[in-house]
């Protein structure tokens, strides 16, 4: 549902398809939610019967989803939609406390004969917790991902104060920035974007282009605008 509590999942599916992205990194994707499902018809244009990750995936895409948070009404987590063949799906809990359930979705992707490791991230609301989460998934990367493998980490970092680039760089991860134009395009809030909360960090890749689609349609579908990044192997 969008910021106005209207059912936007069908429009969002069309938006995802229109982007024609090779990889789509999604956060707060619902597997199910019984309370909200009761408010809408269960028809073709109503509440989807399947999980949102599968529903949003364009035809021919593979889907990876793992639950981060369990509530009394349902479950939600991170998802990856991919044009490319997926490897073994991994999930790592990086919750800093019991009031915020957070996790990393790790999926190797086979791209033109190269294994690229992807991580979908959604960090916490407090700066100290985010710093601890960066350290925890740095430990995970060191243990689970080959040091010479290309790596993409993308998602909502909730870094309002722009303080995470330094600890990320310390772990060999640099932030994707466009070669031209605004270096940190804002994505939140979608109706009047001021903060660059949605980001891509990478290793073994370079950023060739970046854009943030804007307009009433995108603002209606989510409180975050999509961040579209074109990456090339180094």
N, C-alpha and C positions, 0 to 999 in steps of 0.2 A: 504494500500500500504506500501511496505517496504521502507527502507532508499534510495534505488535507484529508487524510483518512479515506480516500477513494481508492477503489480497486484499480491499480495501474499495472498489474503484472502482465496483462496482454499487450499494452502499449510498450512496456519495458522490453518484452520479447522482440517486438518489431524493431525497437531501437538497437538492441544487441545485434540482431541480424543485419541491420543497415550498416553498422560499423565495419563488418567484414574482417574482424580481427582474428589473427591466428590463435591468440590466447586471450581469455577473458577471466580476470581475477575478481571474484565477488565475495563480499562480506555480509554477514547477517542474513544469510539465505535460509529461509524456513523449510524445514523438512515437513512439518505440519504445525497447525495452530488451531485447536478445536474452537476456541472462543471466537476468533475472527471468522473462521469458516462458517459459523452459524449466521453471520450477518449477510451472507451473499448466497445467491442461487448456485446450485451445483450443476451448471449447464456449460455449454461450450464457451460462453462469454462470462461465466461466473468464476467461482473459486476453483482452482485446479485440483483435480483428484490426486495428481502425482506431486512429488516434491518440487520445490521451485527451481532447483538446479536443472533437473531434467526438463522441466517445462520451458525454461529460458533458453536451452541449448538449441541453436539452429540445426537444421537437418544435416546429418553427417558428422557432427561434433561429438567427441567423447567427453564424458562427464566424470569429475571426481568431486566428492562431497564428504565432509566429516563434521560431526556435531561438536560445537564448542560449549553451548549453553543449553541446559534443560530447565524448563519452567513448568509450572503447574498446568499450562495450556498447550505446551508444545516443545519443539526443539529448533534451534537455529545454529548455523555455523558458517564455515568458509567453503567456497566452491571454485573449481577451475573448469572452464569450458575450453576445449582444444580441438583444432583442426587436425592435430598431429597425434600419433599413437602414444598413449600413456603407458608409463611403467608402473611399478608397484607404488601404491598410494600410502603415504606415511602421515601420521598425525602426532603432534607433540603439544602437550598442555603447558602453557606459559602463564597460567593465571597467577596474579600477584597476591590475590586474597579471594576469599570465598564470595564476595559481593560482585566480582567481575570475572566471569568465566571466559578465558581467552585461549586460543590455540593457534598453531601453525599447521597449515596443510602443505605437505611436501610431495611433489609429483615430478619424477623425471619425464621428459618429453623427448621423443625421437624426431629431430628436425634435420631433414636432408642428410641422414647418416651421422649426425652429431647428437649426443645426449646432452640436452640442456636441462638443468635442474631448476624447477620453479617452486616458489614458496609464496603462499597467500597468507598475509599477515593482517591482524587487527589488534592494535595495541591498546593499552588501558588509558584511563582518563587522567591519571596523576603522573607528573613528570618522573618522580622517583621510581614509581612502578614501571614506567616505560624503559628507564635506564636498566633496571634489573631484567626486564624482558629481553632487551637487546643482548645482554650478556648471556641469558639462557639460550636464546636461539643461535648466538655465536658458538656456544658450546655444542649445540645440536649440529650445526653445520660442520664444525670441525670433526665431529664423530661420525656423521652419516653421509657427507658429500665429499667426493674426491677433491683435493685442493686445486687441481688443474681444470676442473669442470666448469663450463660457463654456468652462471647462476643469476637468476632474476628473482628478486623479492619485491612484491607489489601489494598494495593495500592501503588501508586507512591507518595512519600512524598516530593520529590524534595529537600531533606535535605542534600545538598552538604557538609555542615560544621559539620554534626553530632551533632546538638544541640537540637534536639527535644525529645530525650529520657527522659531528666529531666522533662520537663513540662508534657509529657505523663505519666510518673511515678507518678507525683504529683496527677494526676487524677485517679490513681489506675490501669493504663495500663502499662504492661511491654512488652518489645520487645522480640519476639521469637528469640531464638538463639540456635544453635544445641548443643547437649551435647558433641559432639566431632567435631574436624575440625575447619575451619576458622569461627570465631564467627559472622562476618558480611560479607558474601560473596557478592562481587560486581556484579551488573547487568547492569550497564550503563558505556560507550556505548557498545552495544552488540558486536561490532567487536573487541574491546579491553577493557573489563570491568575494571573500576577503582573505581566506586562509588556505594555504597549500597543505591540507591535511593528507591528501591522497598522493602517493609517491611511488616511484620505482627506484630501488637500489640494485646494483648489479656488479658482477665480476666477470671479466673475460668478454665483455660486450661494450659497445659504445652507442650513444644516443644519436640517431640521425635526424629525428624530427619529433616534435611534441605538439599536441593541441588539446584544447578543452572545448568540446562542443557546448554551445550555450543557446539559450532561448527558452520561451515559455514551456515548450513541450518537455524538455529535459528537466526544467525546474519543477514541473508538476509531478514527475515520476519518482523523484528521490530528493532528499535534502542535500545530497552530494552530486556534483556534476562528474561525468566520466572523464578520466585522464587517458588520452590515447598517445602511446609512445611507440615510435619505430626504432627498433634496435638492430644492430649489425654485429656480427662476430668480429673481434679484434684480430 
